[in-house]
Amino acid sequence: MRRVLAWLLVAACAAWVAVRVLGLERGFPMVPLVAYTPLAAVGAVIVVVVVALLRVRIAAVAAALLAVVLVVSVAPRALGGPSEPEGRPGPVVRVLSVNMHFGTGSASALVALARRERADVLSVQELTPRLAAELDAAGLAELLPERVGAPRDRGAGIALYARFPLEDVAVPGRRRNPLAAASASLDSGAGVELVAVHAPAPQSRQGTVDWRADLRAFPPATPGGPVRILAGDFNATLDHAELRRLLDTGYEDAAASVGAGLRATWPNGRRLPPPVAIDHVLADERCGVRAFSVHPIPGTDHRAVLAELVLPR
């Protein structure tokens, strides 16, 4: 009986390793489950201890190897430190992003955070017309006067705000959720393309189909072209193959780059479901990343994320 139990535990670990490493998550509920790979890594370590106590030696060795694979897939995002851009350092850009939960997030708290943290760019998802007016009334129009995108009801609105000029950019491809994209000219004369994104939540069979389609329609990095930064609610963690595919085009996750990749961004203020990191700032690999932090905003179940980036000159 103990051998059967030991090998059942090993089989469960092996299945998770196969799904995570080979990117086999398909459909609902596998896609949302894969987001909990950090917890599965902890569970795999516990399995090693349990199987060892059951004194099934071969199973214990197999469990240990599988646990190492999961830990290695998760641990790097908790390591690392500030990085410098390729070549000479250029201007510093502080990018703030938050999902405002159908417009119920506190406008005054968000504007206060943007002011306190000296944000240069703000990506707002689930921006409603009422929230847009509240943000302006709270002082965002003076703090970050430039904007592209549009507020919409039912959480479909999205916009970019900035302190420097923005020029609306059309992004090809069909997506269920709109995005906001702009080319920006900084005070130093440097240029960067900014994109606010919001992937559908993979909380149903159709939602998972839309989620995958939108992630695949997000603009890839352009290593030989303009520097591009994506900021928003990806509804994906670094354990999702679709997000890793996007990163492989030439982006780096700002949080993971500085060892903050396990800082959860959703859900804020609740214990269940377990918190995960689904809000990201993806920067062109030519950028440097100096810092990353998360900040609670009253009224929304997402934490805001702030990345301090150094553009290449």
ChimeraX attribute file (.defattr): number of C-alpha atoms within 10 A of each C-alpha:
attribute: neighborCount
match mode: 1-to-1
recipient: residues
	/A:1	6
	/A:2	12
	/A:3	14
	/A:4	10
	/A:5	14
	/A:6	24
	/A:7	18
	/A:8	13
	/A:9	19
	/A:10	23
	/A:11	16
	/A:12	13
	/A:13	25
	/A:14	20
	/A:15	11
	/A:16	21
	/A:17	22
	/A:18	13
	/A:19	18
	/A:20	20
	/A:21	15
	/A:22	10
	/A:23	16
	/A:24	16
	/A:25	21
	/A:26	15
	/A:27	18
	/A:28	16
	/A:29	14
	/A:30	14
	/A:31	24
	/A:32	20
	/A:33	14
	/A:34	24
	/A:35	22
	/A:36	17
	/A:37	23
	/A:38	18
	/A:39	15
	/A:40	20
	/A:41	24
	/A:42	13
	/A:43	15
	/A:44	29
	/A:45	19
	/A:46	15
	/A:47	22
	/A:48	24
	/A:49	15
	/A:50	17
	/A:51	25
	/A:52	18
	/A:53	13
	/A:54	16
	/A:55	14
	/A:56	17
	/A:57	14
	/A:58	13
	/A:59	21
	/A:60	23
	/A:61	15
	/A:62	17
	/A:63	29
	/A:64	21
	/A:65	17
	/A:66	25
	/A:67	25
	/A:68	14
	/A:69	17
	/A:70	25
	/A:71	19
	/A:72	12
	/A:73	18
	/A:74	20
	/A:75	15
	/A:76	16
	/A:77	20
	/A:78	16
	/A:79	14
	/A:80	14
	/A:81	14
	/A:82	15
	/A:83	16
	/A:84	17
	/A:85	19
	/A:86	15
	/A:87	11
	/A:88	10
	/A:89	14
	/A:90	19
	/A:91	16
	/A:92	17
	/A:93	18
	/A:94	20
	/A:95	25
	/A:96	31
	/A:97	29
	/A:98	31
	/A:99	28
	/A:100	27
	/A:101	17
	/A:102	19
	/A:103	27
	/A:104	18
	/A:105	21
	/A:106	18
	/A:107	25
	/A:108	18
	/A:109	16
	/A:110	25
	/A:111	23
	/A:112	15
	/A:113	18
	/A:114	22
	/A:115	15
	/A:116	9
	/A:117	14
	/A:118	14
	/A:119	23
	/A:120	20
	/A:121	23
	/A:122	27
	/A:123	31
	/A:124	30
	/A:125	30
	/A:126	25
	/A:127	29
	/A:128	24
	/A:129	15
	/A:130	14
	/A:131	20
	/A:132	22
	/A:133	14
	/A:134	17
	/A:135	19
	/A:136	17
	/A:137	14
	/A:138	18
	/A:139	16
	/A:140	25
	/A:141	18
	/A:142	11
	/A:143	18
	/A:144	22
	/A:145	15
	/A:146	18
	/A:147	23
	/A:148	20
	/A:149	20
	/A:150	17
	/A:151	21
	/A:152	18
	/A:153	13
	/A:154	12
	/A:155	18
	/A:156	20
	/A:157	24
	/A:158	27
	/A:159	23
	/A:160	28
	/A:161	25
	/A:162	22
	/A:163	20
	/A:164	15
	/A:165	16
	/A:166	22
	/A:167	15
	/A:168	16
	/A:169	15
	/A:170	10
	/A:171	14
	/A:172	9
	/A:173	11
	/A:174	12
	/A:175	18
	/A:176	15
	/A:177	16
	/A:178	19
	/A:179	25
	/A:180	25
	/A:181	26
	/A:182	23
	/A:183	18
	/A:184	21
	/A:185	15
	/A:186	17
	/A:187	11
	/A:188	9
	/A:189	11
	/A:190	14
	/A:191	18
	/A:192	20
	/A:193	19
	/A:194	26
	/A:195	25
	/A:196	28
	/A:197	30
	/A:198	28
	/A:199	25
	/A:200	24
	/A:201	18
	/A:202	21
	/A:203	15
	/A:204	15
	/A:205	14
	/A:206	13
	/A:207	17
	/A:208	21
	/A:209	16
	/A:210	19
	/A:211	28
	/A:212	22
	/A:213	18
	/A:214	23
	/A:215	22
	/A:216	17
	/A:217	17
	/A:218	21
	/A:219	18
	/A:220	19
	/A:221	23
	/A:222	14
	/A:223	14
	/A:224	6
	/A:225	7
	/A:226	13
	/A:227	22
	/A:228	26
	/A:229	24
	/A:230	27
	/A:231	28
	/A:232	27
	/A:233	29
	/A:234	21
	/A:235	23
	/A:236	27
	/A:237	23
	/A:238	23
	/A:239	22
	/A:240	22
	/A:241	21
	/A:242	20
	/A:243	18
	/A:244	17
	/A:245	16
	/A:246	19
	/A:247	19
	/A:248	13
	/A:249	15
	/A:250	17
	/A:251	25
	/A:252	23
	/A:253	23
	/A:254	31
	/A:255	29
	/A:256	23
	/A:257	22
	/A:258	22
	/A:259	19
	/A:260	22
	/A:261	25
	/A:262	21
	/A:263	21
	/A:264	19
	/A:265	23
	/A:266	25
	/A:267	18
	/A:268	20
	/A:269	15
	/A:270	10
	/A:271	9
	/A:272	9
	/A:273	9
	/A:274	12
	/A:275	18
	/A:276	22
	/A:277	24
	/A:278	21
	/A:279	28
	/A:280	29
	/A:281	29
	/A:282	23
	/A:283	26
	/A:284	29
	/A:285	25
	/A:286	20
	/A:287	26
	/A:288	24
	/A:289	27
	/A:290	20
	/A:291	19
	/A:292	24
	/A:293	17
	/A:294	20
	/A:295	16
	/A:296	19
	/A:297	22
	/A:298	18
	/A:299	17
	/A:300	21
	/A:301	20
	/A:302	26
	/A:303	26
	/A:304	27
	/A:305	28
	/A:306	27
	/A:307	26
	/A:308	22
	/A:309	27
	/A:310	23
	/A:311	26
	/A:312	22
	/A:313	16
